C-alpha cells in the first residue's frame, strides 16, 4: 500500500488509511532492511553496560560467535558485528598485537646500543630489566588510580604501548648518562666511591629533566582533561608522568646504582676495566708493592 519504505516522508501523507504507528514502524524498516530485501541489520543493546568499558569489550567475541551460528542456521552468506564496542575491541586487539611484536624488537635494539656504548654484555641486561620493572609498576599504579580508585571502566587501549616505548627510550637515555659517568669515575677510584660520585654529579641533571618532563605531562593532562575525550588525555598524561617520576627517583637513583655496586667487576664483562693509578704508585720492576692508598688494589 505504501510502496518502498525508504522513500516515505517522515509523516503519513494526508488521507492515508494506514495507522500512524504502523506507518512509522514500516518506514523505520528501511534503516534495517536493504532495498533488495537481502540484508538485515539488527540493533541491540549490551547488557554489559557502557560499550567503551572492559566488560563490553570482553563480550564481543561471544556475540560474534553467536551471530555466526545464527547466520549459518538461516542460510545467510555472511554476517558481521559492528558498533562502538566491536570497533574498540578490534582496535585494542591490534594494539596488543603490535605491542607483542614491537617490545622484543625495541628491547633487542636498545640492548645492542647499550652493549656498544658501555662495552659490556652484562650491564644491558639489568638496565633493560630496570626499565621493565619501572614500566610494569607505573602501569599497575595507573590501574589502581584510574580503575580501582577513580571508578573508570578501564585504561585507554594504547596507554600500555605508549608508556613502554616512551619509558624505554627515556630510561635508557638516563642509563647511558649515569653508567658512562660511573665507568669514567671507576678508572680513578674504587667502584663504590665511583658510583656515589657519578650519582651525585648526574643526579641533578636526571632529577631536573625528570621533574620538568613529568610536570609538562601533568599540565597537559589538566588542560586537555576538560575537553572532548578529556579522560583519555588525562590518563595518558598522568600515566606517563607517573612512569617518569618512578624512573627518575627510584630506578635511576636507587636500583641501578645499587646493582652496579653489587655486581662489581661483572658490570663491564667481557671488556674489563683498567684502573688509572696515580703517578708514583709503584713501578713494574718492584718486588713488593708499596703499602698505602696509592698501591691499594682496586676491589672491583
C-alpha positions in Angstrom: 0.0 0.0 0.0 2.8 2.5 0.9 5.5 1.4 -1.6 9.2 1.4 -0.7 9.8 2.2 3.0 12.9 4.2 2.2 11.1 6.7 0.0 8.4 7.6 2.6 8.2 11.1 4.1 8.6 11.4 7.9 4.9 11.9 8.5 2.0 9.9 7.0 0.6 11.6 3.8 -2.9 13.1 4.1 -5.7 10.6 3.7 -3.5 7.6 4.4 -5.5 4.6 5.6 -2.5 3.1 7.5 -2.5 4.0 11.2 0.3 6.4 12.1 2.1 3.9 14.4 2.2 1.2 11.7 3.3 3.8 9.2 6.2 4.9 11.3 7.1 1.3 12.1 7.1 0.3 8.4 9.1 3.4 7.5 11.8 2.6 10.1 12.3 -0.8 8.4 14.3 1.0 5.7 17.0 1.5 8.3 17.4 -2.2 8.9 16.4 -3.9 5.7 18.2 -3.2 2.4 16.3 -2.2 -0.7 16.6 -5.6 -2.2 15.5 -7.3 1.0 18.6 -9.5 1.2 20.5 -7.8 4.0 19.0 -7.3 7.5 20.5 -5.2 10.3 19.7 -5.9 14.0 20.1 -3.1 16.5 20.8 -4.4 20.0 21.9 -3.1 23.4 24.6 -4.6 25.6 23.8 -6.0 29.0 27.4 -5.5 29.8 26.8 -1.7 30.0 29.0 1.1 28.6 30.2 -0.1 25.1 33.6 1.5 25.8 34.0 -0.4 29.0 36.0 -3.5 29.6 33.0 -5.8 30.2 31.5 -4.8 26.9 34.8 -5.4 25.0 35.1 -8.9 26.6 31.6 -9.7 25.4 32.4 -9.0 21.7 33.9 -12.4 20.9 30.9 -14.3 22.3 28.5 -12.1 20.4 30.3 -12.6 17.1 30.4 -16.4 17.7 26.7 -16.5 18.3 25.9 -14.3 15.3 28.0 -16.6 13.1 26.0 -19.6 14.3 22.6 -17.9 13.7 23.8 -16.8 10.2 24.7 -20.3 9.4 21.5 -21.7 10.7 19.3 -19.4 8.5 21.5 -19.8 5.4 23.0 -16.3 5.3 26.0 -15.9 3.1 27.8 -13.5 5.5 27.5 -11.9 8.9 29.2 -9.2 11.0 29.0 -7.3 14.2 29.6 -3.6 14.2 29.2 -0.7 16.7 31.3 1.1 19.3 32.2 -2.0 21.4 33.3 -4.2 18.4 35.3 -1.3 16.9 37.1 -0.6 20.2 37.7 -4.4 20.7 39.3 -4.6 17.2 41.5 -1.5 17.9 42.5 -2.9 21.2 43.4 -6.3 19.7 45.5 -4.7 17.0 47.3 -2.5 19.7 48.0 -5.6 21.8 49.3 -7.4 18.8 51.6 -4.5 17.9 52.8 -4.4 21.5 53.9 -8.1 21.4 55.8 -7.5 18.2 57.4 -4.2 18.9 58.5 -4.9 22.5 61.1 -7.6 21.6 62.4 -5.5 18.6 62.8 -2.4 20.8 64.5 -4.4 23.6 67.0 -6.0 21.2 67.8 -2.7 19.5 68.3 -0.8 22.8 70.3 -3.7 24.2 72.7 -3.7 21.3 73.2 0.1 21.6 73.8 -0.2 25.3 76.3 -3.0 24.8 78.2 -0.9 22.3 78.2 2.2 24.4 79.1 0.5 27.7 81.3 -2.2 26.1 79.5 -4.8 28.3 77.2 -7.7 27.8 76.0 -7.8 31.5 75.0 -4.2 32.1 72.4 -4.0 29.3 70.6 -7.0 30.8 69.8 -5.4 34.2 69.4 -1.9 32.7 66.6 -3.1 30.4 65.2 -5.1 33.2 65.1 -2.0 35.4 63.1 -0.2 32.7 60.7 -3.2 32.5 60.1 -3.1 36.3 59.5 0.7 36.1 57.0 0.2 33.3 55.1 -2.5 35.0 55.0 -0.7 38.3 53.8 2.5 36.6 51.1 0.6 34.7 49.9 -1.1 37.8 49.7 2.2 39.6 47.6 3.6 36.7 45.2 0.7 37.2 44.9 1.4 40.9 44.4 5.1 40.4 42.1 5.1 37.4 40.1 1.9 37.8 40.2 0.9 41.5 40.0 4.4 43.0 38.8 6.5 40.1 36.0 4.2 39.0 36.9 4.1 35.4 35.9 1.1 33.2 39.5 0.7 32.0 42.6 2.5 30.8 42.9 3.7 27.3 44.0 0.9 25.0 47.2 2.4 23.7 48.5 3.7 27.1 50.5 0.4 27.7 52.1 0.7 24.3 52.9 4.4 24.6 54.2 4.0 28.1 56.6 1.2 27.2 58.1 2.9 24.2 58.4 6.2 26.0 59.9 4.9 29.2 62.2 2.5 27.4 63.7 5.4 25.4 63.8 7.8 28.3 65.1 5.3 30.8 67.9 4.1 28.6 68.9 7.7 27.9 69.3 8.3 31.6 71.0 4.9 32.0 73.7 5.8 29.5 74.2 9.2 31.2 74.7 7.6 34.6 76.6 4.4 33.6 79.1 6.2 31.4 79.9 8.6 34.2 80.3 5.6 36.6 82.7 3.9 34.2 84.7 7.1 33.9 85.0 7.5 37.7 85.8 3.8 38.2 89.0 4.3 36.4 90.3 6.6 39.2 88.7 5.3 42.4 87.0 2.2 44.0 83.7 1.3 42.4 81.5 2.2 45.4 83.1 5.7 45.6 82.8 6.0 41.8 79.1 5.2 41.9 78.5 7.7 44.7 80.3 10.5 42.9 78.7 9.7 39.5 75.2 9.7 41.0 76.0 12.9 42.8 77.2 14.6 39.6 74.5 13.3 37.3 71.7 13.3 39.8 70.9 16.9 39.4 70.6 16.6 35.7 68.5 13.5 35.7 66.2 14.8 38.5 65.7 18.2 36.9 64.9 16.6 33.5 62.5 14.1 35.0 60.7 16.8 37.0 60.4 19.1 34.1 59.1 16.4 31.7 56.7 14.9 34.3 55.4 18.4 35.1 54.8 19.1 31.5 52.6 15.9 31.2 50.7 16.8 34.3 49.9 20.3 33.0 48.9 18.7 29.6 46.6 16.3 31.5 45.0 19.1 33.5 44.5 21.4 30.4 43.3 18.7 28.0 41.3 16.9 30.6 38.4 19.3 30.5 37.7 19.0 26.7 36.3 16.3 24.5 37.9 12.9 25.3 39.4 14.6 28.3 39.6 11.4 30.4 41.7 9.7 27.8 44.2 12.6 27.6 44.3 12.7 31.4 45.0 9.0 31.7 47.8 9.2 29.1 49.4 12.3 30.6 49.3 11.2 34.2 50.4 7.6 33.3 53.5 8.9 31.6 54.2 11.4 34.4 54.0 8.6 37.0 56.3 6.4 34.9 58.8 9.2 34.5 58.8 10.0 38.2 59.3 6.4 39.2 62.1 6.0 36.7 63.8 9.2 37.9 63.6 8.8 41.7 63.6 5.0 42.2 65.2 3.3 39.2 68.0 5.7 38.2 68.7 6.9 41.8 68.4 3.6 43.8 68.0 0.5 41.7 70.7 0.9 39.1 73.5 2.3 41.3 72.8 -0.5 43.9 73.0 -3.1 41.2 76.3 -1.7 39.9 77.8 -1.9 43.4 76.6 -5.5 43.9 77.9 -6.8 40.6 81.3 -5.2 40.9 83.7 -6.1 38.1 81.0 -8.1 36.3 79.3 -4.8 35.2 82.0 -4.5 32.5 82.2 -8.1 31.4 83.8 -9.1 29.0 85.7 -5.8 28.4 87.0 -5.4 31.9 88.0 -2.1 33.5 91.5 -0.6 33.5 92.3 1.3 36.7 94.3 4.5 36.2 96.8 4.6 39.1 98.2 8.0 40.3 101.9 8.7 39.4 104.4 7.3 41.9 102.1 4.4 43.0 104.8 1.8 42.1 106.8 0.5 39.1 106.9 -2.7 37.1 110.3 -3.8 38.5 109.4 -3.5 42.2 109.5 -6.8 44.0 106.8 -5.7 46.5 104.0 -3.2 46.5 104.4 0.0 48.5 101.8 0.0 51.3 99.3 2.8 51.4 96.3 4.1 49.4 98.4 4.7 46.2 99.2 1.0 45.8 95.9 -0.4 47.1 94.4 -2.9 44.6 91.1 -1.9 43.0 88.5 -4.0 44.7 86.5 -4.5 41.5 
